[in-house]
Structures are given as structure tokens and as C-alpha cells.
């Protein structure tokens, strides 16, 4: 199944918008009479933040234009991000009341809910805003391992906790396969048009870096990936800088109401903005979605999610991390390739939630549904108030090799077995041959 995943992933890399439209899951009229929602586990990306690089960084040198004036410090959740996340929490409250999991103004008993975030300001704040929208009178405590700052919780840090030469060789082979017959160079070649658009919008030729360092273009011939023990997979080359610039552009598009100002005076189509998102998706794919890399870095988070699905008293779990967390978890679970409609970022858009719902059927069996819930680009830009009548985007996810019933549900046992297999795969990561014992 791993080989099949690699080949499909290669074809899926840089896909344009899917013809399938995300929408609220359409269920039969008698669905709620046959299924009772028992639990929901949510793995969320933080909402809108300021770019990771602040004033005086390289981002300021590659364009003569002035970036959006952010309402937060570098990498921290913006005011708009907090507002949007509160709206998402309010939507989930109404939806869960509608599904009968909680009541309006629900105050959970001990152990019924858990909110757990990485120890970054943007993730803790996202969880706090979401909880305020979902449980406004419950005074929910946000669990995090360290005080907000630069220390990263090992559960959410996408680091390689096992590396051997055999692992590194196979991982590099899987990563290179994403570029087809040309390997990593193939990835750069596919992004050449995206780079050119980004260069034009930034007016890189007129920037300080062009005059000082002759940096007027993103290189396409210097892409390398580094895999080191206890470190995140790292990427060097033109794609790294292009990813940082694309990230800042996309975030600016969400925040700046005037699309011309967001594009530094250039008239861009939605398709143009999606090309910036493609750069970001390609960057994340290379670092976090190669099958054995995903199994490695997602291991602690997979264990936490699997445990949450097995707790009889739990009703709702909210885990808040990053795009790398969602990308690696979905790859480790062997989710089928997808491309999210009505979003600039097609894989793990800002604020996206990987949602697992556990249902009890009238036939006595337990079932699970999987989806990605996210705000469309227009909902982000317009700060659209969400409700069951005006929902966010909901994209049903499928797992390779598993069969859904007529209502689009998996057997819960099958989903838990997939988690168990992904967790066990960590212990089967390729190891180096042991030297022969001396006689």
C-alpha cells in the first residue's frame, strides 16, 4: 500500500482545484434516527497569524513594497485570526447541539472535554478563542506543556525521532519521487511559473536584495532536503525562500480587504493566488508527507489521537498544532489525495480542522466519519458569520483501502486499526544492518 501511496502522491502534487465541491455532508433524512454522535476528535491548525519573519527580515529585502501592518508580533495569532476562530467555535457549538452531543450552554463534567495545544502563542490562543466560541460559559482550561514561547511540545514538533542510513536513503527516495523522473529538480521545474508570478508581484528586481545580493529571482537548481535525528526535516534552496514569501502573501490576502493592496498593486485572479498556495503545499509535501517520514514525525500525535478515540468518558477533544501536524498525520493514515475547493491553500489551509466523528448505530455497531472543516478564502476575507445554515467548507476524507457504508461512514474498528498500523509502522522503520560479531 505504501508504494501505491507514493505513486498517487506524485500525480497529486500541485493539483489544481478539484471538481468535487466541499459542502456540508449530505446525509439521509433519517440519519439521526439511526446514528447517535458519541464523540468528536479535532486536530486543528492555528488560525491567521503574522508571518514567521518580522521587521528587518529577508522578507523585507526581497520587495520594495511595504508589507501589511500586522496586529500581532511575528508568528503570533492576529486579531482577525482570533475573531475567525471564535466564529468557528460558535459553529461547532451549534452543530454539536444539533447532533445531540452537547446542550446549549453546556458545562462539561470532569474528563468530558480536552483542549490541548502546542506551546506557541498562536496555537494556545487559537484553542482559547475556539473554546470561547464553542463553550462560552464553561471557562475551559487550555492544556499546554510549556509557557508560551519558543519551546515546542514534543507531541506537536514534527521532528525525526529515529534516523538510520537505511531510513534516510528510503525517505530521500520517496521525497524525490514527488518530482517524477527528475527527482527534486522536477519539483522545482513544476514551480517555475509559480516563482515567476511571485517575483513579478513582489517586484523583486527593484528590491534591496536585488541591488545588494543580486537576488532578483528564486533559484530552481539548488533544492536539497536534510534529514537529521531530533530535528524537523529541513529544506534549502529557492523553494525555502519562495515558501516564506508565499506564506506572507497568502496571509496578507486574508487580512487586507483591498485585493490590489494585498497584491502590491497587481491585479491577480483567484487562480493566481492559488499559485502561491501551491508553493506552500509543495514545500509541506516534500518535508512532511513522504510515507516513512510521516510515520516518523507524526508518531506521538497519532498515539494521542488514538488514545482520545478510546476514552469512554470523552465527548470532545481539540488538539491545536500546525499544518505540518495535519499533513503528516493524514499521510501516515494513508488518506486519499485531495485538493480543497474554494481555498487558496489546497491541503492544509489556515485554521483547517481534521475532524473524526464517532457514531453509535442503531444496529449496535460503532462507526466513524472523517472530514476537513475549513473557512473558504472568501469566508476568511469577509469574516463570514458561520452557523449550520451558513457553514464552513466540509470536505469528506477517505482512507485508502477502507470501505465506507452507504451513509459514508467507516467502521470505527477499521479506523482504529489504521491508527494502530500507523503507530506500529514506527517500530518497523528501516534500520541499518548490524555488523557481524567478531569471532
ROLO-220410 format. One record per residue (C-alpha): residue in one letter; residue number from 0; y, x, z. Coordinates in pm, 1 decimal. Example, Ala and Ser with C-alpha at 12.3 -4.5 7.8 and 13.67 -1.06 7.14 Angstrom:
REM ROLO-220410
<code A pos 0 v -450.0 u 1230.0 w 780.0>
<code S pos 1 v -106.0 u 1367.0 w 714.0>
REM end
This chain:
REM ROLO-220410
<code X pos 0 v 0.0 u 0.0 w 0.0>
<code X pos 1 v 231.3 u 297.5 w 66.8>
<code X pos 2 v 204.3 u 412.7 w -298.7>
<code X pos 3 v 282.9 u 62.7 w -420.4>
<code X pos 4 v 590.8 u 59.5 w -194.6>
<code X pos 5 v 720.0 u 386.3 w -338.5>
<code X pos 6 v 689.5 u 269.4 w -698.9>
<code X pos 7 v 857.5 u -63.4 w -627.6>
<code X pos 8 v 1131.2 u 110.9 w -429.4>
<code X pos 9 v 1209.7 u 337.2 w -722.2>
<code X pos 10 v 1253.8 u 39.2 w -952.4>
<code X pos 11 v 1461.5 u -142.6 w -691.9>
<code X pos 12 v 1707.1 u 140.9 w -628.1>
<code X pos 13 v 2058.6 u 41.4 w -737.0>
<code X pos 14 v 1954.1 u -311.9 w -840.2>
<code X pos 15 v 2235.4 u -541.8 w -940.1>
<code X pos 16 v 2274.5 u -883.8 w -778.7>
<code X pos 17 v 1958.6 u -1088.0 w -759.4>
<code X pos 18 v 1944.2 u -1415.9 w -944.3>
<code X pos 19 v 1798.2 u -1570.6 w -629.5>
<code X pos 20 v 2072.8 u -1721.9 w -418.8>
<code X pos 21 v 2066.7 u -1683.6 w -41.8>
<code X pos 22 v 2110.4 u -2014.1 w 134.0>
<code X pos 23 v 2001.7 u -2191.4 w 448.1>
<code X pos 24 v 1623.5 u -2209.5 w 447.1>
<code X pos 25 v 1535.4 u -2538.3 w 281.4>
<code X pos 26 v 1263.3 u -2698.4 w 491.7>
<code X pos 27 v 1080.7 u -3029.4 w 457.2>
<code X pos 28 v 1236.9 u -3328.5 w 631.1>
<code X pos 29 v 950.2 u -3339.7 w 878.7>
<code X pos 30 v 960.9 u -2965.9 w 957.7>
<code X pos 31 v 1093.5 u -3005.0 w 1313.6>
<code X pos 32 v 831.9 u -3268.1 w 1390.1>
<code X pos 33 v 561.1 u -3014.7 w 1300.8>
<code X pos 34 v 711.9 u -2690.4 w 1435.7>
<code X pos 35 v 892.3 u -2606.6 w 1759.9>
<code X pos 36 v 1109.5 u -2295.1 w 1779.7>
<code X pos 37 v 993.3 u -2080.5 w 2072.2>
<code X pos 38 v 1180.4 u -1754.7 w 2036.6>
<code X pos 39 v 1423.2 u -1560.0 w 1818.3>
<code X pos 40 v 1449.6 u -1181.7 w 1796.0>
<code X pos 41 v 1760.5 u -1045.9 w 1620.6>
<code X pos 42 v 1821.4 u -687.8 w 1510.2>
<code X pos 43 v 2189.2 u -667.5 w 1417.2>
<code X pos 44 v 2417.5 u -418.8 w 1253.5>
<code X pos 45 v 2759.3 u -395.4 w 1419.5>
<code X pos 46 v 3045.1 u -584.2 w 1257.6>
<code X pos 47 v 3354.8 u -440.3 w 1085.3>
<code X pos 48 v 3468.0 u -105.9 w 1224.6>
<code X pos 49 v 3728.2 u 150.8 w 1130.6>
<code X pos 50 v 3594.7 u 431.2 w 906.1>
<code X pos 51 v 3397.3 u 702.8 w 1080.8>
<code X pos 52 v 3660.3 u 961.4 w 988.1>
<code X pos 53 v 4006.8 u 926.2 w 1136.8>
<code X pos 54 v 4353.4 u 1060.5 w 1062.6>
<code X pos 55 v 4358.4 u 1414.9 w 925.3>
<code X pos 56 v 4001.0 u 1397.0 w 794.8>
<code X pos 57 v 3877.6 u 1474.4 w 445.1>
<code X pos 58 v 3925.2 u 1108.6 w 351.3>
<code X pos 59 v 4299.2 u 1159.2 w 374.3>
<code X pos 60 v 4285.7 u 1460.8 w 143.3>
<code X pos 61 v 4091.5 u 1304.8 w -146.6>
<code X pos 62 v 4352.5 u 1039.3 w -227.2>
<code X pos 63 v 4733.3 u 1043.0 w -243.0>
<code X pos 64 v 4732.8 u 686.0 w -111.5>
<code X pos 65 v 4762.5 u 572.1 w 248.2>
<code X pos 66 v 4454.6 u 408.8 w 392.7>
<code X pos 67 v 4467.3 u 73.1 w 568.8>
<code X pos 68 v 4624.4 u 89.3 w 913.2>
<code X pos 69 v 4329.8 u 5.2 w 1136.3>
<code X pos 70 v 4344.7 u -198.4 w 1456.5>
<code X pos 71 v 4098.6 u 37.4 w 1627.9>
<code X pos 72 v 4022.7 u 405.8 w 1655.3>
<code X pos 73 v 3785.2 u 576.8 w 1413.3>
<code X pos 74 v 3432.3 u 427.6 w 1419.8>
<code X pos 75 v 3525.6 u 152.2 w 1668.1>
<code X pos 76 v 3497.8 u -223.3 w 1611.9>
<code X pos 77 v 3813.9 u -371.2 w 1463.5>
<code X pos 78 v 3987.1 u -687.4 w 1582.5>
<code X pos 79 v 3862.3 u -868.5 w 1273.1>
<code X pos 80 v 3511.4 u -742.0 w 1345.2>
<code X pos 81 v 3525.7 u -893.5 w 1692.9>
<code X pos 82 v 3654.3 u -1224.4 w 1559.4>
<code X pos 83 v 3386.3 u -1242.3 w 1288.7>
<code X pos 84 v 3108.9 u -1158.4 w 1532.7>
<code X pos 85 v 3225.8 u -1431.0 w 1770.5>
<code X pos 86 v 3206.3 u -1677.0 w 1481.4>
<code X pos 87 v 2852.7 u -1560.7 w 1404.6>
<code X pos 88 v 2755.4 u -1610.8 w 1769.5>
<code X pos 89 v 2901.0 u -1962.3 w 1761.2>
<code X pos 90 v 2695.8 u -2039.6 w 1450.9>
<code X pos 91 v 2375.5 u -1920.2 w 1617.3>
<code X pos 92 v 2455.2 u -2133.6 w 1923.7>
<code X pos 93 v 2486.7 u -2449.3 w 1713.6>
<code X pos 94 v 2178.9 u -2360.6 w 1511.8>
<code X pos 95 v 1962.4 u -2294.2 w 1819.7>
<code X pos 96 v 2081.9 u -2615.0 w 1984.5>
<code X pos 97 v 1993.7 u -2798.5 w 1664.3>
<code X pos 98 v 1648.3 u -2636.8 w 1662.8>
<code X pos 99 v 1592.4 u -2726.8 w 2026.9>
<code X pos 100 v 1558.9 u -2373.2 w 2164.0>
<code X pos 101 v 1864.3 u -2398.2 w 2390.8>
<code X pos 102 v 2108.5 u -2664.4 w 2508.0>
<code X pos 103 v 2485.4 u -2668.3 w 2468.9>
<code X pos 104 v 2648.0 u -2452.9 w 2740.9>
<code X pos 105 v 2306.1 u -2303.7 w 2807.4>
<code X pos 106 v 2282.3 u -2069.2 w 3105.0>
<code X pos 107 v 1960.5 u -1871.7 w 3074.7>
<code X pos 108 v 1717.2 u -1820.1 w 3359.6>
<code X pos 109 v 1611.2 u -1467.1 w 3454.4>
<code X pos 110 v 1432.3 u -1299.6 w 3164.6>
<code X pos 111 v 1501.1 u -1568.0 w 2902.9>
<code X pos 112 v 1755.7 u -1366.6 w 2703.6>
<code X pos 113 v 1820.5 u -998.6 w 2644.5>
<code X pos 114 v 2122.5 u -829.3 w 2486.3>
<code X pos 115 v 2062.6 u -458.2 w 2425.5>
<code X pos 116 v 2294.7 u -231.7 w 2225.2>
<code X pos 117 v 2323.7 u 130.3 w 2125.3>
<code X pos 118 v 2568.9 u 321.0 w 2343.4>
<code X pos 119 v 2852.8 u 316.6 w 2090.2>
<code X pos 120 v 3171.3 u 118.2 w 2132.1>
<code X pos 121 v 3115.0 u -70.6 w 1806.4>
<code X pos 122 v 2760.5 u -179.3 w 1895.9>
<code X pos 123 v 2831.7 u -270.5 w 2258.2>
<code X pos 124 v 3144.0 u -462.1 w 2151.7>
<code X pos 125 v 2954.9 u -641.7 w 1872.4>
<code X pos 126 v 2690.0 u -757.0 w 2120.7>
<code X pos 127 v 2962.3 u -868.1 w 2362.4>
<code X pos 128 v 3150.6 u -1070.5 w 2102.1>
<code X pos 129 v 2828.7 u -1227.2 w 1971.5>
<code X pos 130 v 2723.8 u -1324.8 w 2325.0>
<code X pos 131 v 3067.0 u -1477.7 w 2388.1>
<code X pos 132 v 3024.7 u -1698.2 w 2083.4>
<code X pos 133 v 2663.3 u -1789.6 w 2149.0>
<code X pos 134 v 2664.2 u -1820.9 w 2527.9>
<code X pos 135 v 3031.6 u -1870.1 w 2620.2>
<code X pos 136 v 2971.1 u -1973.2 w 2982.3>
<code X pos 137 v 2672.0 u -1750.4 w 3062.9>
<code X pos 138 v 2855.1 u -1422.2 w 3136.3>
<code X pos 139 v 2581.0 u -1224.7 w 2960.3>
<code X pos 140 v 2531.9 u -860.3 w 3055.9>
<code X pos 141 v 2509.2 u -620.7 w 2762.1>
<code X pos 142 v 2240.8 u -362.9 w 2831.7>
<code X pos 143 v 2312.7 u -8.2 w 2709.5>
<code X pos 144 v 2169.9 u 324.2 w 2820.5>
<code X pos 145 v 2488.8 u 535.7 w 2839.0>
<code X pos 146 v 2861.2 u 466.7 w 2885.8>
<code X pos 147 v 3036.1 u 403.5 w 2551.6>
<code X pos 148 v 3093.7 u 735.3 w 2380.5>
<code X pos 149 v 2920.3 u 995.5 w 2169.3>
<code X pos 150 v 2579.6 u 978.9 w 2337.4>
<code X pos 151 v 2325.3 u 786.0 w 2130.7>
<code X pos 152 v 2039.2 u 585.4 w 2279.4>
<code X pos 153 v 1707.1 u 734.3 w 2152.4>
<code X pos 154 v 1584.2 u 382.8 w 2068.5>
<code X pos 155 v 1863.2 u 341.6 w 1812.4>
<code X pos 156 v 1908.9 u 702.1 w 1699.3>
<code X pos 157 v 1739.2 u 742.1 w 1357.8>
<code X pos 158 v 1606.5 u 1088.8 w 1436.2>
<code X pos 159 v 1283.5 u 1255.7 w 1335.2>
<code X pos 160 v 1073.8 u 1298.2 w 1649.1>
<code X pos 161 v 785.8 u 1455.6 w 1458.4>
<code X pos 162 v 812.4 u 1712.5 w 1178.9>
<code X pos 163 v 545.7 u 1934.4 w 1025.6>
<code X pos 164 v 547.2 u 2121.1 w 697.2>
<code X pos 165 v 297.2 u 1868.6 w 563.7>
<code X pos 166 v 521.0 u 1581.0 w 675.6>
<code X pos 167 v 828.8 u 1742.3 w 524.5>
<code X pos 168 v 654.6 u 1801.5 w 190.5>
<code X pos 169 v 529.2 u 1442.5 w 162.0>
<code X pos 170 v 861.6 u 1297.8 w 276.2>
<code X pos 171 v 1053.1 u 1501.6 w 18.7>
<code X pos 172 v 810.7 u 1385.3 w -248.6>
<code X pos 173 v 874.1 u 1020.6 w -155.7>
<code X pos 174 v 1250.3 u 1073.6 w -142.3>
<code X pos 175 v 1256.7 u 1249.7 w -478.7>
<code X pos 176 v 1052.8 u 965.7 w -631.2>
<code X pos 177 v 1354.6 u 738.6 w -581.6>
<code X pos 178 v 1522.8 u 927.1 w -865.7>
<code X pos 179 v 1232.2 u 885.7 w -1105.9>
<code X pos 180 v 1115.3 u 1174.8 w -1320.7>
<code X pos 181 v 1434.2 u 1373.5 w -1247.9>
<code X pos 182 v 1393.6 u 1353.4 w -870.8>
<code X pos 183 v 1712.4 u 1382.7 w -667.4>
<code X pos 184 v 1906.1 u 1464.6 w -983.5>
<code X pos 185 v 1801.5 u 1125.8 w -1116.3>
<code X pos 186 v 1972.7 u 956.5 w -821.3>
<code X pos 187 v 2295.2 u 1146.1 w -891.9>
<code X pos 188 v 2275.3 u 1065.4 w -1262.8>
<code X pos 189 v 2242.4 u 694.3 w -1191.1>
<code X pos 190 v 2552.2 u 705.6 w -972.1>
<code X pos 191 v 2772.1 u 895.4 w -1221.9>
<code X pos 192 v 2950.6 u 578.5 w -1338.0>
<code X pos 193 v 2999.8 u 464.8 w -978.9>
<code X pos 194 v 3151.6 u 802.7 w -892.6>
<code X pos 195 v 3390.1 u 782.9 w -1187.2>
<code X pos 196 v 3516.5 u 441.5 w -1081.6>
<code X pos 197 v 3566.5 u 563.3 w -725.6>
<code X pos 198 v 3750.6 u 875.0 w -846.5>
<code X pos 199 v 3985.6 u 659.4 w -1055.7>
<code X pos 200 v 4059.0 u 413.6 w -775.4>
<code X pos 201 v 4125.4 u 694.6 w -527.7>
<code X pos 202 v 4334.2 u 879.0 w -792.3>
<code X pos 203 v 4156.5 u 1193.6 w -677.1>
<code X pos 204 v 4318.7 u 1408.3 w -944.7>
<code X pos 205 v 4656.2 u 1361.7 w -773.1>
<code X pos 206 v 4532.3 u 1417.7 w -418.1>
<code X pos 207 v 4583.2 u 1711.1 w -185.4>
<code X pos 208 v 4219.3 u 1821.4 w -217.8>
<code X pos 209 v 4252.1 u 1845.3 w -597.6>
<code X pos 210 v 4551.4 u 2075.2 w -569.7>
<code X pos 211 v 4422.4 u 2280.3 w -279.1>
<code X pos 212 v 4044.3 u 2293.0 w -332.5>
<code X pos 213 v 4015.0 u 2176.1 w -694.8>
<code X pos 214 v 3818.8 u 1875.4 w -562.9>
<code X pos 215 v 3903.6 u 1602.8 w -814.6>
<code X pos 216 v 3550.1 u 1471.9 w -877.5>
<code X pos 217 v 3231.2 u 1402.2 w -684.4>
<code X pos 218 v 2969.4 u 1655.5 w -784.0>
<code X pos 219 v 2642.4 u 1526.4 w -925.7>
<code X pos 220 v 2447.5 u 1855.0 w -928.5>
<code X pos 221 v 2432.8 u 1954.4 w -562.5>
<code X pos 222 v 2230.6 u 1683.6 w -385.4>
<code X pos 223 v 1997.1 u 1810.0 w -111.8>
<code X pos 224 v 1818.0 u 1643.5 w 180.7>
<code X pos 225 v 1736.6 u 1815.9 w 508.4>
<code X pos 226 v 1464.4 u 1701.4 w 749.7>
<code X pos 227 v 1470.8 u 1869.1 w 1090.5>
<code X pos 228 v 1298.5 u 1788.4 w 1419.7>
<code X pos 229 v 1503.7 u 1575.4 w 1662.2>
<code X pos 230 v 1781.7 u 1528.9 w 1407.8>
<code X pos 231 v 1872.8 u 1247.1 w 1173.5>
<code X pos 232 v 1776.8 u 1305.8 w 810.2>
<code X pos 233 v 2080.0 u 1477.2 w 659.3>
<code X pos 234 v 2221.5 u 1481.9 w 309.4>
<code X pos 235 v 2453.6 u 1735.1 w 149.7>
<code X pos 236 v 2639.5 u 1722.6 w -178.0>
<code X pos 237 v 2870.9 u 1493.3 w -367.8>
<code X pos 238 v 2687.4 u 1180.4 w -252.0>
<code X pos 239 v 2774.5 u 1250.6 w 110.5>
<code X pos 240 v 3148.2 u 1254.6 w 45.5>
<code X pos 241 v 3123.3 u 966.9 w -202.1>
<code X pos 242 v 2941.8 u 763.7 w 63.2>
<code X pos 243 v 3218.5 u 828.5 w 317.4>
<code X pos 244 v 3482.7 u 726.7 w 64.5>
<code X pos 245 v 3287.8 u 418.1 w -46.1>
<code X pos 246 v 3237.1 u 317.1 w 315.8>
<code X pos 247 v 3612.4 u 337.2 w 378.1>
<code X pos 248 v 3690.2 u 146.0 w 58.0>
<code X pos 249 v 3447.6 u -136.4 w 138.0>
<code X pos 250 v 3576.1 u -167.4 w 494.4>
<code X pos 251 v 3933.0 u -171.1 w 362.1>
<code X pos 252 v 3833.3 u -450.7 w 120.7>
<code X pos 253 v 3709.4 u -660.4 w 413.2>
<code X pos 254 v 4026.6 u -603.8 w 615.4>
<code X pos 255 v 4307.4 u -608.1 w 356.8>
<code X pos 256 v 4383.8 u -961.1 w 236.0>
<code X pos 257 v 4555.6 u -839.9 w -83.4>
<code X pos 258 v 4280.0 u -711.1 w -316.6>
<code X pos 259 v 4528.9 u -499.1 w -510.7>
<code X pos 260 v 4638.4 u -320.5 w -194.7>
<code X pos 261 v 4274.9 u -281.1 w -90.6>
<code X pos 262 v 4211.7 u -102.1 w -422.2>
<code X pos 263 v 4528.2 u 112.2 w -405.6>
<code X pos 264 v 4693.2 u -92.4 w -681.5>
<code X pos 265 v 4392.5 u -109.9 w -912.9>
<code X pos 266 v 4269.4 u -447.0 w -1037.3>
<code X pos 267 v 3899.0 u -449.6 w -951.0>
<code X pos 268 v 3636.2 u -711.9 w -1016.8>
<code X pos 269 v 3371.5 u -810.1 w -762.9>
<code X pos 270 v 3125.5 u -610.2 w -972.5>
<code X pos 271 v 3348.0 u -302.5 w -928.4>
<code X pos 272 v 3344.6 u -344.1 w -550.5>
<code X pos 273 v 2967.5 u -378.1 w -564.1>
<code X pos 274 v 2951.1 u -37.4 w -734.2>
<code X pos 275 v 3098.3 u 114.7 w -418.7>
<code X pos 276 v 2833.1 u -68.7 w -220.8>
<code X pos 277 v 2565.9 u 78.5 w -448.2>
<code X pos 278 v 2673.9 u 428.5 w -346.8>
<code X pos 279 v 2629.4 u 335.5 w 19.0>
<code X pos 280 v 2291.9 u 172.8 w -46.6>
<code X pos 281 v 2166.3 u 476.8 w -236.6>
<code X pos 282 v 2273.4 u 704.9 w 48.8>
<code X pos 283 v 2088.6 u 496.0 w 308.5>
<code X pos 284 v 1780.7 u 458.5 w 88.4>
<code X pos 285 v 1745.6 u 834.3 w 46.6>
<code X pos 286 v 1779.7 u 907.2 w 417.4>
<code X pos 287 v 1605.3 u 618.4 w 588.8>
<code X pos 288 v 1365.6 u 423.5 w 365.2>
<code X pos 289 v 1106.0 u 671.0 w 236.9>
<code X pos 290 v 789.7 u 519.5 w 391.9>
<code X pos 291 v 683.6 u 804.9 w 621.4>
<code X pos 292 v 1045.0 u 878.6 w 718.0>
<code X pos 293 v 1097.0 u 512.0 w 810.1>
<code X pos 294 v 779.8 u 506.5 w 1020.3>
<code X pos 295 v 902.1 u 818.9 w 1199.8>
<code X pos 296 v 1259.9 u 725.1 w 1282.2>
<code X pos 297 v 1203.9 u 352.1 w 1344.6>
<code X pos 298 v 913.3 u 411.1 w 1585.0>
<code X pos 299 v 1092.1 u 342.7 w 1918.1>
<code X pos 300 v 1278.6 u 39.2 w 1783.6>
<code X pos 301 v 959.6 u -107.7 w 1635.9>
<code X pos 302 v 798.5 u -78.2 w 1978.7>
<code X pos 303 v 1089.6 u -258.4 w 2146.0>
<code X pos 304 v 1089.6 u -540.3 w 1890.0>
<code X pos 305 v 712.5 u -582.0 w 1912.7>
<code X pos 306 v 733.5 u -599.1 w 2292.2>
<code X pos 307 v 1008.4 u -861.1 w 2274.1>
<code X pos 308 v 792.9 u -1080.8 w 2049.8>
<code X pos 309 v 515.4 u -1067.7 w 2309.9>
<code X pos 310 v 709.3 u -1170.5 w 2622.5>
<code X pos 311 v 617.0 u -1528.6 w 2717.5>
<code X pos 312 v 941.2 u -1596.7 w 2908.0>
<code X pos 313 v 1176.3 u -1463.0 w 2640.3>
<code X pos 314 v 1373.4 u -1710.6 w 2429.7>
<code X pos 315 v 1631.9 u -1489.5 w 2260.0>
<code X pos 316 v 1674.2 u -1115.9 w 2203.4>
<code X pos 317 v 1978.3 u -948.1 w 2046.6>
<code X pos 318 v 1943.5 u -577.8 w 1959.9>
<code X pos 319 v 2257.0 u -419.1 w 1816.5>
<code X pos 320 v 2246.6 u -97.7 w 1618.3>
<code X pos 321 v 2331.6 u 28.2 w 1271.7>
<code X pos 322 v 2247.4 u -8.0 w 902.6>
<code X pos 323 v 2007.0 u 286.7 w 938.4>
<code X pos 324 v 1811.5 u 89.9 w 1201.7>
<code X pos 325 v 1767.6 u -217.8 w 983.0>
<code X pos 326 v 1689.5 u -12.7 w 671.1>
<code X pos 327 v 1420.7 u 194.8 w 844.2>
<code X pos 328 v 1262.0 u -99.5 w 1030.8>
<code X pos 329 v 1231.7 u -306.5 w 712.6>
<code X pos 330 v 1088.5 u -10.9 w 521.2>
<code X pos 331 v 835.9 u 61.6 w 796.9>
<code X pos 332 v 728.9 u -305.4 w 795.3>
<code X pos 333 v 691.9 u -285.8 w 415.6>
<code X pos 334 v 938.9 u -561.4 w 333.4>
<code X pos 335 v 951.9 u -653.4 w -32.3>
<code X pos 336 v 1254.1 u -513.0 w -221.6>
<code X pos 337 v 1560.2 u -736.2 w -218.4>
<code X pos 338 v 1921.6 u -747.4 w -332.0>
<code X pos 339 v 2155.3 u -968.5 w -129.6>
<code X pos 340 v 2376.1 u -1206.7 w -330.7>
<code X pos 341 v 2745.2 u -1266.9 w -261.4>
<code X pos 342 v 2769.7 u -934.8 w -78.0>
<code X pos 343 v 2931.9 u -606.2 w -171.8>
<code X pos 344 v 2660.0 u -420.9 w 20.8>
<code X pos 345 v 2323.8 u -536.7 w -115.0>
<code X pos 346 v 2085.4 u -400.1 w 150.1>
<code X pos 347 v 2237.6 u -386.8 w 498.7>
<code X pos 348 v 2589.6 u -537.4 w 484.8>
<code X pos 349 v 2829.5 u -518.9 w 774.4>
<code X pos 350 v 2723.2 u -746.9 w 1060.4>
<code X pos 351 v 2386.7 u -832.7 w 899.8>
<code X pos 352 v 2107.4 u -959.6 w 1123.7>
<code X pos 353 v 1733.0 u -919.1 w 1072.6>
<code X pos 354 v 1604.6 u -1239.5 w 1231.2>
<code X pos 355 v 1247.9 u -1312.0 w 1338.8>
<code X pos 356 v 1182.3 u -1669.7 w 1449.9>
<code X pos 357 v 864.2 u -1760.8 w 1639.3>
<code X pos 358 v 740.3 u -2117.0 w 1587.3>
<code X pos 359 v 467.0 u -2321.5 w 1752.3>
<code X pos 360 v 296.2 u -2553.0 w 1502.8>
<code X pos 361 v 159.0 u -2898.2 w 1574.1>
<code X pos 362 v -175.4 u -2754.9 w 1459.2>
<code X pos 363 v -176.1 u -2533.5 w 1769.9>
<code X pos 364 v -106.6 u -2214.2 w 1573.3>
<code X pos 365 v 189.1 u -1978.3 w 1610.9>
<code X pos 366 v 399.1 u -1883.1 w 1310.5>
<code X pos 367 v 691.8 u -1656.3 w 1224.8>
<code X pos 368 v 973.5 u -1663.2 w 970.9>
<code X pos 369 v 1179.2 u -1359.2 w 869.2>
<code X pos 370 v 1527.0 u -1354.6 w 718.8>
<code X pos 371 v 1850.6 u -1161.8 w 682.1>
<code X pos 372 v 2158.6 u -1351.4 w 802.5>
<code X pos 373 v 2498.5 u -1218.3 w 698.6>
<code X pos 374 v 2850.8 u -1321.7 w 613.6>
<code X pos 375 v 2932.0 u -1315.0 w 242.8>
<code X pos 376 v 3213.7 u -1094.0 w 118.6>
<code X pos 377 v 3440.2 u -1400.0 w 96.5>
<code X pos 378 v 3345.3 u -1517.4 w 445.2>
<code X pos 379 v 3432.0 u -1173.1 w 579.7>
<code X pos 380 v 3762.2 u -1155.6 w 392.6>
<code X pos 381 v 3864.4 u -1515.1 w 464.5>
<code X pos 382 v 3734.8 u -1523.0 w 824.2>
<code X pos 383 v 3546.9 u -1843.0 w 744.8>
<code X pos 384 v 3455.7 u -2051.5 w 1048.8>
<code X pos 385 v 3076.5 u -2090.1 w 1049.8>
<code X pos 386 v 2862.3 u -2385.7 w 1151.4>
<code X pos 387 v 2531.1 u -2542.8 w 1043.5>
<code X pos 388 v 2739.0 u -2734.4 w 786.0>
<code X pos 389 v 2914.4 u -2415.0 w 668.4>
<code X pos 390 v 2650.9 u -2148.3 w 733.0>
<code X pos 391 v 2649.7 u -1776.1 w 668.2>
<code X pos 392 v 2419.5 u -1641.9 w 397.1>
<code X pos 393 v 2049.8 u -1664.5 w 483.8>
<code X pos 394 v 1804.8 u -1463.7 w 274.8>
<code X pos 395 v 1430.7 u -1517.1 w 338.0>
<code X pos 396 v 1240.1 u -1188.6 w 365.9>
<code X pos 397 v 882.7 u -1127.3 w 255.6>
<code X pos 398 v 636.9 u -863.7 w 372.9>
<code X pos 399 v 412.7 u -701.8 w 114.9>
<code X pos 400 v 50.1 u -808.5 w 136.8>
<code X pos 401 v 106.1 u -1104.4 w 372.4>
<code X pos 402 v 71.1 u -1469.4 w 270.8>
<code X pos 403 v 309.8 u -1746.5 w 371.6>
<code X pos 404 v 208.8 u -2107.1 w 420.0>
<code X pos 405 v 359.5 u -2397.5 w 224.7>
<code X pos 406 v 657.0 u -2404.3 w 464.4>
<code X pos 407 v 741.1 u -2036.3 w 409.0>
<code X pos 408 v 600.8 u -1921.4 w 744.0>
<code X pos 409 v 369.2 u -1633.0 w 825.1>
<code X pos 410 v 102.8 u -1648.1 w 1090.0>
<code X pos 411 v 256.5 u -1479.5 w 1394.6>
<code X pos 412 v -61.4 u -1277.9 w 1439.1>
<code X pos 413 v -19.5 u -1129.6 w 1089.4>
<code X pos 414 v 341.2 u -1025.5 w 1160.9>
<code X pos 415 v 242.4 u -871.4 w 1493.3>
<code X pos 416 v -40.0 u -688.0 w 1318.5>
<code X pos 417 v 213.2 u -548.6 w 1070.7>
<code X pos 418 v 424.4 u -424.4 w 1361.8>
<code X pos 419 v 113.7 u -271.2 w 1520.2>
<code X pos 420 v 21.8 u -98.7 w 1192.9>
<code X pos 421 v 374.4 u 43.3 w 1151.5>
<code X pos 422 v 370.8 u 169.0 w 1510.7>
<code X pos 423 v 23.3 u 321.2 w 1471.8>
<code X pos 424 v 128.8 u 490.6 w 1146.7>
<code X pos 425 v 348.2 u 723.6 w 1354.5>
<code X pos 426 v 36.7 u 886.3 w 1502.4>
<code X pos 427 v -108.3 u 927.6 w 1153.6>
<code X pos 428 v 188.6 u 1122.3 w 1013.4>
<code X pos 429 v 62.9 u 1428.4 w 822.9>
<code X pos 430 v 4.9 u 1734.6 w 1035.2>
<code X pos 431 v -33.0 u 2096.3 w 934.9>
<code X pos 432 v -386.1 u 2240.3 w 913.0>
<code X pos 433 v -490.1 u 2417.9 w 1231.1>
<code X pos 434 v -554.2 u 2791.8 w 1190.6>
<code X pos 435 v -918.7 u 2888.5 w 1208.2>
<code X pos 436 v -1025.4 u 3001.3 w 1554.3>
<code X pos 437 v -1068.1 u 3374.4 w 1595.5>
<code X pos 438 v -1429.7 u 3488.6 w 1621.4>
REM end
